[in-house]
Amino acid sequence: MKIIEKKPSVMGLNNDSYLHYLVLRYVYNSEDPKWESLKWLDTEEIAAETWIELHNIAKSDVENQGGSLKGYEFVNDELVIHEKINLNYWPRNWMWVIES
């Protein structure tokens, strides 16, 4: 029997791409009526609380499969890694990295 070693895959997304990913993955593919009204909105019309909720769902899904989802930003020319969103607003200047 041949053992195949699984190599991790990494996807880096800017803010707009990450929001698009969240909409495609968790809004358009959902049968939950909670997300139905979001299908017709522009990303700028969706509330920060909703984005954070979608992010938390995505983070949970990725982590349940053994991966990680982190946000990155530059602060005073230093790269800062965020394990979670500790804000009341959506962090538009972060880059997102999904590793599985």
C-alpha positions in Angstrom: 0.0 0.0 0.0 1.4 3.4 -1.0 1.0 6.2 1.5 0.2 9.5 -0.1 1.3 12.5 2.0 -1.2 15.3 1.9 0.4 18.7 1.2 -1.2 21.7 2.7 -2.8 24.2 0.3 -2.8 27.9 1.0 -5.0 30.6 -0.5 -4.3 34.3 0.1 -7.1 36.8 -0.6 -7.4 40.5 -0.5 -10.4 42.0 1.2 -12.6 42.2 -1.9 -11.8 38.6 -2.9 -12.4 37.3 0.6 -15.8 39.0 0.7 -16.6 37.5 -2.7 -15.5 34.1 -1.4 -17.8 34.4 1.7 -20.8 35.3 -0.5 -20.2 32.5 -2.9 -19.5 29.9 -0.3 -22.0 30.8 2.4 -24.7 32.9 0.9 -25.3 31.6 -2.7 -24.8 27.9 -1.8 -27.0 28.1 1.3 -30.5 26.9 1.6 -30.9 28.9 4.9 -33.5 31.6 4.4 -31.5 33.8 6.7 -29.0 34.5 3.8 -31.6 34.7 1.1 -31.9 38.6 1.2 -28.1 38.9 0.9 -28.1 37.3 -2.5 -29.3 40.5 -4.2 -27.1 43.0 -2.3 -23.8 44.5 -3.3 -21.0 43.6 -0.9 -20.9 47.3 0.3 -24.6 47.0 1.4 -24.0 44.1 3.7 -23.6 45.1 7.4 -20.3 44.5 9.2 -21.9 42.3 11.8 -23.1 40.0 8.9 -19.6 39.8 7.4 -18.1 39.0 10.8 -20.7 36.2 11.3 -19.9 34.8 7.8 -16.2 35.0 8.6 -16.7 33.1 11.9 -18.7 30.4 10.1 -15.9 30.1 7.5 -13.2 30.0 10.2 -15.0 27.3 12.1 -15.4 25.2 8.8 -11.7 25.5 8.0 -10.6 24.7 11.5 -12.9 21.7 11.8 -11.1 20.3 8.7 -7.7 20.9 10.4 -6.8 24.2 8.7 -6.5 27.8 9.7 -8.0 31.1 8.6 -6.1 34.2 9.6 -6.1 37.9 8.8 -2.9 39.9 8.2 -2.3 43.6 8.2 0.7 46.0 8.2 0.9 48.3 11.2 3.8 50.8 11.3 5.6 48.7 8.7 5.2 45.5 10.7 3.1 42.5 9.7 0.5 41.7 12.3 -1.3 38.3 12.3 -4.9 38.2 13.6 -6.4 34.9 14.8 -9.9 36.5 15.1 -11.7 39.7 14.6 -11.8 41.7 17.8 -13.6 44.7 16.2 -17.1 46.0 15.9 -16.4 46.9 12.2 -15.1 44.9 9.2 -11.3 45.2 8.8 -11.1 46.3 5.2 -7.3 46.6 5.1 -6.6 43.0 6.1 -5.4 40.2 3.8 -6.9 36.8 4.4 -5.0 33.5 4.3 -6.8 30.1 4.3 -4.6 27.1 4.9 -6.0 23.6 4.7 
